Amino acid sequence: MRIIVNGETTQTQAKTLEELCAALGHGTSKVATALNGDFVPAPQRGAIKLAENDAVEIVSPRQGG
């Protein structure tokens, strides 16, 4: 399936947002996620099904200063 992750077109076999995060190496990382512009809390990612052309944002926290 083709989806857009952080503005880049990506092919994935992931069925859920949780599977996608794991496939992209964010399985145990603290990240914020959004699907089609709507924030998705970490505990809900396993229930969120992905569809063709969905837009996903995955943001990692950064230390600033």
C-alpha positions as CSV (number, residue, x, y, z in Angstrom):
1,M,0.0,0.0,0.0
2,R,1.2,3.5,-0.7
3,I,1.0,6.1,2.1
4,I,2.7,9.4,2.8
5,V,5.0,9.6,5.8
6,N,6.3,13.0,6.8
7,G,5.7,14.3,3.3
8,E,7.4,11.3,1.5
9,T,5.6,8.6,-0.5
10,T,6.2,5.2,1.1
11,Q,5.3,1.7,0.3
12,T,4.3,-0.4,3.3
13,Q,2.7,-3.7,4.3
14,A,1.7,-2.3,7.7
15,K,-2.0,-2.5,8.4
16,T,-2.1,-0.3,11.5
17,L,-0.4,2.9,12.6
18,E,1.4,0.8,15.3
19,E,2.8,-1.6,12.7
20,L,4.0,1.3,10.6
21,C,5.8,2.9,13.5
22,A,7.5,-0.5,14.3
23,A,8.4,-1.0,10.6
24,L,10.0,2.4,10.5
25,G,12.1,1.8,13.6
26,H,9.9,3.7,16.1
27,G,8.4,0.7,17.8
28,T,9.7,1.5,21.3
29,S,10.6,5.1,20.8
30,K,8.6,8.0,22.2
31,V,7.1,9.7,19.2
32,A,4.0,11.7,18.4
33,T,1.8,10.6,15.5
34,A,-0.9,12.0,13.4
35,L,-3.1,10.5,10.7
36,N,-4.5,12.8,8.1
37,G,-3.9,15.7,10.3
38,D,-5.5,14.2,13.5
39,F,-3.3,13.5,16.5
40,V,-3.3,9.8,17.5
41,P,-2.2,8.9,21.1
42,A,0.2,6.0,21.4
43,P,-2.3,3.6,23.1
44,Q,-4.7,4.0,20.1
45,R,-2.1,3.3,17.3
46,G,-2.9,-0.5,17.2
47,A,-6.6,0.2,16.5
48,I,-5.9,2.8,13.7
49,K,-6.1,1.1,10.3
50,L,-4.1,2.5,7.4
51,A,-5.6,3.1,4.0
52,E,-4.1,3.9,0.6
53,N,-2.9,7.5,0.3
54,D,-3.2,8.2,4.1
55,A,-0.9,11.0,5.3
56,V,1.1,10.1,8.5
57,E,3.3,12.4,10.5
58,I,5.7,10.9,13.0
59,V,7.6,13.3,15.1
60,S,10.4,12.5,17.6
61,P,11.0,14.8,20.5
62,R,14.3,16.8,20.4
63,Q,16.3,18.3,23.1
64,G,16.8,22.0,22.7
65,G,18.7,24.7,24.3
